[in-house]
Amino acid sequence: MTNFGGMTVANCCDDCNIDGCVISGKPYCAHPRKGGLHAAEQQDPDALKRLRSAIAFLDRAAAEDKLKRAMAED
């Protein structure tokens, strides 16, 4: 399983760097909110799986934040 630790809607994963993106596996950013995969990687099942997992990670984080805010209001 890919580690998306540190990723937010605005920031990349902690493991991403100038040499490669955790999602694309290439030296370009494929963050779901910053542009996603290039056309060539859209044919790569592993890259697509990482992208879907990253989207799910962001969705879970958003849901958890929404729940925390709702609980704080009570």
N, C-alpha and C positions, 0 to 999 in steps of 0.2 A: 504494500500500500504506500502511496506517495504521501510525504509529509508536507502539508500546506501550512504549517505553523507560522504565525506572524502575518498571514495574508488577511487583508481587509479589502473593502470595496476600493480603496484608494492605493493600497500598498501591496507590493509583491511578497511572496513567501520569503521567509528568512533564508532558505537555501538557494534562492535565485541570485545570480551574480552576472557580471559582464560576460562570463564564459558560457553561460547557459541558463535557460529558463526551466524550472521544474516541470512546467506543463508541456512546452513544446519540445523540450530535449535539445533545443538548438540555441544559438546565440542571438535570439530575439525574444522579446516579451510576448507571451500569449495569454496574459491575464484576461479573464473573461470580460472585465469591464474596461479594458484598455485596447481591445482590438481583436483578441482571440487568435486562432491559428491561421497561418498562411495557407494558401490553397494546397500546396504539396503535402502538408501535414494533415489536412482534412481527409486524406486518403489513408492515413496511418492509424490503424485501430488502437494502438497503444496511446498515441497522442490524443485521440478522441476520448478514450477512456479517462485519461488524466484531466482533460478539459471538463468532461461531465462531472468528475469527482470534485474538481475545483468549484464548479458552479454549485454543487450540492453543499460543499463546505461553506461557501458564502451564504447560501440560503439558510443553513442551520444556524450560522452565527447571527444572521439578521433576526431569525425567529427567537433565539435565545435572548438577544438584546431587547426585543419587543416584550417578551415575557418578564424580564427583569424590570423594565420600566413600568409595566402594568402592576407588578407586585409591589413596587416602591410607592405607587399611588395609593394603595390600600392602607 
